[in-house]
């Protein structure tokens, strides 16, 4: 990994000194990523963002700070209200709500922002997009904040390419 330094008025600065660190947590589908994160969150302070638990075979979005859950999946066939990926139909208004929520975290005093999870919808400019792109961009100048992106293992490289994340600027995350 390279460290880029530069001089201004006889002072040395690390170019990455004031940047948020981006972590990637990946694993197979239904391998317990969200459950492990929930356990990790209980042991750490200053964590906010969203988790996507599956309850009774239905996908929900859960606010980490409040615990509030919104049902994401629907049976509706109204294409104006639903985003479809494969066999799944998701409520568009929930994605819109979560996008606003995620962007609001930038101004909160948090150490970690978690986005569970980035998938095919985001790669097609749906789901949590454009909020995740905006979050990454705005956190480039935010110090002392870590962004954790949860990604299915088979999409990891595609997501890294999509968000133009430099391999040297991201770290793998393993909750303990």
C-alpha positions in Angstrom: 0.0 0.0 0.0 1.3 3.4 -0.9 1.3 6.4 1.4 1.1 9.7 -0.5 2.7 12.6 1.3 3.0 16.2 0.1 4.5 19.5 1.5 2.8 22.8 2.1 4.6 25.5 3.9 7.2 23.2 5.4 4.6 20.8 6.7 4.1 17.2 5.6 0.6 15.9 5.0 -0.7 12.4 4.4 -3.3 12.8 1.5 -5.5 10.1 3.1 -5.3 11.5 6.6 -8.7 13.1 6.5 -10.5 10.4 4.6 -13.0 7.9 5.8 -11.9 4.3 5.7 -14.1 2.0 3.5 -14.5 -1.6 4.6 -16.0 -4.4 2.7 -17.7 -7.4 4.3 -18.5 -10.2 1.9 -19.7 -13.7 2.1 -22.1 -16.2 0.4 -25.9 -15.6 0.4 -27.6 -16.6 3.6 -24.3 -17.3 5.3 -25.1 -15.2 8.5 -23.5 -11.9 7.6 -26.3 -9.8 9.1 -26.5 -11.9 12.2 -22.7 -11.6 12.8 -22.9 -7.9 12.2 -25.8 -7.6 14.8 -23.5 -9.3 17.3 -20.6 -7.1 16.4 -22.7 -3.9 16.8 -23.7 -4.9 20.3 -20.0 -4.8 21.3 -19.2 -1.5 19.6 -20.3 2.1 20.1 -20.9 4.8 17.5 -22.4 2.4 14.9 -25.4 3.4 12.7 -26.7 2.5 9.3 -29.0 -0.3 8.1 -29.2 -4.0 8.3 -31.3 -6.3 6.1 -32.5 -9.2 8.2 -34.7 -11.9 6.8 -37.7 -12.7 9.0 -40.2 -15.4 8.1 -38.7 -15.5 4.6 -39.3 -11.8 4.1 -36.6 -9.2 3.7 -36.7 -6.2 6.1 -34.6 -3.0 6.4 -33.6 -2.2 10.0 -32.2 1.0 11.4 -29.3 0.2 13.6 -29.8 3.2 16.0 -33.5 3.0 16.5 -34.2 -0.7 15.7 -37.1 0.4 13.6 -37.9 -2.1 10.8 -39.6 -1.6 7.5 -40.8 -4.5 5.4 -39.0 -4.3 2.0 -40.6 -7.2 0.1 -44.0 -7.0 -1.4 -46.4 -9.1 -3.5 -47.5 -6.0 -5.5 -47.1 -6.2 -9.3 -47.4 -2.4 -9.7 -44.1 -1.5 -11.6 -44.5 2.1 -10.5 -44.3 1.1 -6.8 -41.9 -1.9 -7.0 -38.3 -2.6 -7.9 -37.9 -6.2 -9.2 -34.7 -8.2 -9.2 -35.0 -11.9 -10.1 -37.9 -13.4 -8.1 -37.9 -10.6 -5.6 -40.2 -7.5 -5.5 -39.2 -4.7 -3.3 -41.1 -1.6 -2.2 -39.7 1.6 -3.9 -40.9 3.9 -1.1 -38.8 1.9 1.5 -35.7 2.4 -0.7 -36.4 6.1 -0.9 -36.8 6.4 2.9 -33.6 4.5 3.5 -31.7 6.7 1.0 -32.6 9.8 3.0 -31.8 8.1 6.2 -28.3 7.0 5.0 -27.5 10.5 3.7 -28.5 12.0 7.1 -25.9 9.9 8.8 -23.1 12.0 7.3 -23.8 14.8 9.8 -24.2 12.5 12.8 -21.4 11.8 15.2 -20.8 8.1 14.3 -17.7 6.0 14.0 -19.2 3.5 11.6 -21.9 3.6 8.9 -23.1 0.2 7.8 -24.9 -0.5 4.5 -26.3 -4.0 4.4 -26.3 -4.9 1.6 -25.1 -3.8 -1.9 -26.4 -6.0 -4.7 -27.7 -6.2 -8.2 -30.2 -3.3 -7.7 -27.5 -0.9 -6.8 -25.4 -2.0 -9.7 -28.4 -1.1 -11.9 -28.8 2.4 -10.2 -31.7 1.2 -8.1 -32.2 0.1 -4.5 -30.0 2.3 -2.3 -28.7 4.3 -5.3 -27.8 7.1 -5.7 -27.4 7.5 -1.9 -24.5 5.0 -1.6 -22.6 6.8 -4.3 -23.3 10.2 -2.6 -22.3 8.7 0.8 -19.0 7.5 -0.5 -18.3 10.8 -2.2 -19.2 12.9 0.9 -17.2 10.7 3.2 -14.0 11.3 1.2 -13.5 14.5 3.3 -14.9 13.2 6.6 -12.4 12.1 9.2 -12.9 9.4 11.8 -15.8 7.7 10.1 -15.7 4.2 8.7 -18.0 3.0 6.0 -18.8 -0.7 5.9 -20.4 -2.1 2.7 -21.9 -5.6 3.0 -21.6 -7.4 -0.4 -22.4 -10.9 -1.6 -19.1 -12.7 -2.3 -19.8 -13.2 -6.0 -20.5 -9.4 -6.5 -17.5 -8.1 -4.6 -15.4 -7.2 -7.6 -18.3 -5.8 -9.5 -19.3 -3.5 -6.6 -15.7 -2.3 -6.1 -15.5 -1.5 -9.9 -18.9 0.1 -9.9 -18.1 2.5 -7.1 -14.5 3.0 -8.4 -13.0 2.0 -5.1 -9.3 1.8 -5.2 -8.0 -1.5 -3.9 -5.5 0.2 -1.7 -8.2 2.4 -0.1 -10.6 -0.4 1.0 -10.1 -3.0 3.7 -11.7 -6.4 4.3 -13.9 -6.5 7.4 -14.4 -9.5 9.7 -16.7 -9.0 12.7 -15.3 -10.5 15.9 
